Amino acid sequence: PSLKKNPRISLCFFDPLARLQLEVKASVKIHNNNDVSKKHWEDTSWYSLQCYYMNESPGEKLEAPFMLKPNTMDEKQAFRFFTVIECTPIAWDILHLSNEGNQRASCTFDSKGAVSAATWVAP
């Protein structure tokens, strides 16, 4: 399902040196072709923005290795592909892996972003 139909995501991060895994569940708001996306567009380097000046879709098969051709469309056309996904945490779960015993905790947030519950849980 698309984020428009189901505006919820799960993000998972792992730091192998710290042996920490963090899962964040969040609701999302999509910003496309609005003031929020325009502000981020303006704050993004030209080098990074070049990727949005492509006619090809991500994952599209190509006849040969691809070189960016940023002059194939104007800024207005490219900007329509630029989207900001605003994430508001609903809950997180953190796991620390240790030879002495794994530790895990979870936390949930209310609609205003305040912690509504936090507890240690079995790994």
C-alpha positions in Angstrom: 0.0 0.0 0.0 1.1 3.5 -0.7 1.9 6.0 2.1 -1.0 8.1 1.0 -3.4 5.2 1.8 -1.6 4.1 4.9 0.6 6.9 6.3 2.6 4.7 8.7 6.2 3.5 8.4 8.7 1.5 10.3 12.4 2.5 10.3 15.1 0.2 11.5 18.7 1.2 12.3 21.6 -0.9 13.5 25.0 0.1 14.8 27.2 -2.9 14.8 29.9 -1.3 16.9 27.5 -0.3 19.7 25.5 -3.5 19.0 22.3 -1.4 19.1 19.2 -1.9 17.0 16.5 0.8 17.0 13.1 0.4 15.4 10.9 3.5 15.1 7.3 3.4 14.1 6.0 6.7 12.8 3.1 8.4 11.1 4.0 10.3 8.0 3.0 13.5 6.2 3.9 13.8 2.6 5.1 17.2 1.4 5.1 17.5 -2.4 5.0 20.7 -4.4 4.2 22.8 -1.3 6.0 25.4 1.0 7.7 22.7 3.1 9.2 20.8 0.0 10.2 24.2 -1.6 12.1 25.2 1.6 14.0 21.9 1.6 14.6 22.1 -2.2 16.2 25.5 -1.8 18.4 24.2 1.1 19.6 21.2 -0.9 22.9 21.5 -2.9 22.8 21.6 -6.7 24.9 18.4 -6.8 22.1 16.5 -4.9 19.3 18.1 -6.8 20.6 16.8 -10.2 19.0 13.4 -9.5 15.6 15.1 -9.8 16.3 16.4 -13.3 15.9 12.9 -14.8 13.3 11.6 -17.2 14.1 8.0 -16.2 12.3 6.4 -13.2 14.4 4.8 -10.4 15.1 1.2 -11.4 14.2 1.7 -15.0 16.2 -0.5 -17.4 18.7 1.4 -19.5 20.5 0.6 -22.8 23.9 1.7 -21.5 25.5 3.1 -18.3 23.7 6.3 -17.3 25.1 9.7 -17.1 23.0 12.5 -15.6 21.8 15.0 -18.1 20.4 17.8 -15.8 19.6 20.1 -18.7 16.8 17.9 -20.1 14.1 19.6 -18.0 13.6 22.9 -16.2 13.4 23.4 -12.4 9.6 23.4 -12.3 9.5 20.0 -14.0 12.2 18.6 -11.7 10.7 20.0 -8.5 7.5 17.9 -9.0 9.6 14.8 -8.2 11.0 16.2 -5.0 9.2 15.0 -1.9 9.8 15.5 1.8 8.5 12.8 4.1 7.8 14.2 7.6 7.9 11.5 10.3 6.3 11.8 13.7 7.3 8.9 16.0 4.5 6.8 17.4 6.7 4.3 19.2 10.3 3.0 19.4 11.9 -0.2 20.4 15.6 -0.5 21.2 17.6 -3.6 21.6 21.2 -3.8 23.0 23.0 -7.0 22.2 25.5 -8.1 24.8 27.4 -11.2 25.9 26.3 -10.4 29.4 22.6 -10.5 28.4 20.6 -8.6 25.8 18.5 -5.6 27.0 15.4 -4.2 25.3 13.1 -1.3 26.0 10.1 0.2 24.3 8.3 3.5 24.3 5.1 5.0 22.9 4.1 8.6 22.3 0.8 10.4 22.5 -0.6 12.6 19.7 1.4 15.6 21.0 4.7 13.8 21.0 4.9 13.3 24.8 6.0 9.9 26.2 2.8 7.9 27.0 4.5 4.7 28.2 8.0 3.4 28.5 9.1 0.0 29.8 11.7 -2.7 29.7 10.7 -5.7 27.7 12.0 -9.2 27.1 14.5 -9.3 24.3 
